[in-house]
Amino acid sequence: MDNKAMALLAAGLSMGIGALGPGIGIGYLVGKSVEGIARQPEASGDIRTTMFIGIGVTEAVALYALVIAILLIFVA
């Protein structure tokens, strides 16, 4: 394999593996937030706000993987 093929393979792997963790993390976070809202409906505003902050932080990992994949595709 030449260098370009290896860079494309690495880009695909970085996006695949890089999206796996945030997908699991966001699913877990939203599930627990729904449980918390079901137990204490009066705290739904605080729980929802915290959930969205957590989603943003978790999604940043997938964006980092996307940046690495783009760099591998176009720079290598």
N, C-alpha and C positions, 0 to 999 in steps of 0.2 A: 504494500500500500504506500501511496505517496503521502506527502505531508498534508495536502488539502483534504484527502479522504479521511485521514486521521483527525483533522480539525473538525470536519463535519460530523464524524462519529462522536467526538467528544462534546460537540455542541448539543447533539441529540440526547446524549446521556446526561449532560448537565441540566437540561430542561426537564427530562423525565424524572430524574432523582430529585432535582431541585423543586419540583412541583408536588412530589409525593408527601414530603414532610408538612408543608403548609396546608395541603388538603386535609390531612389527618388532623392537624392542629386546629384548623378552623371548624371542622366537623365536631370535634370534641368540645371546643369552646362554645359553639352555638348550642349544642345539646345541653351542656351544663347550665348555660344561661336560661334556656327554656325551663329547665328543672327549677332553677332559682325563682323565676317569675311565677311558676305554678305554685310554689310553696309560699311565696310572699308577693302577692300581686301589688301591694302598696309600694314596694321597692323597685317596681319595673323600670322606672326612669333611670335610677342609678345603675341598675344591672345592665340595661341596654347601652348606656353611655360607656361603661367599662368594657362591654362586649365589643363595641365598635372600635375602641382604642386597641384592644387586643387583636382584633382582626387586622387592623392597619399594621401593627407591629409584625404579626405573623406573615402577612402578605408581602412584607418587605423582603423576606427571604426568597420568595419566588421571583421578585423583581431583580434581585441580585443575580439569580441564576439566569434570568433572561439577558441581563447585561453581559454576563460572561459568555453566553451562547452567541450573542450578536458579535462580540469581539472575536470569538473563535471563527465565526463564519467569514467575517469581512476583513480581518487583519491577518490571520494566518494564511 
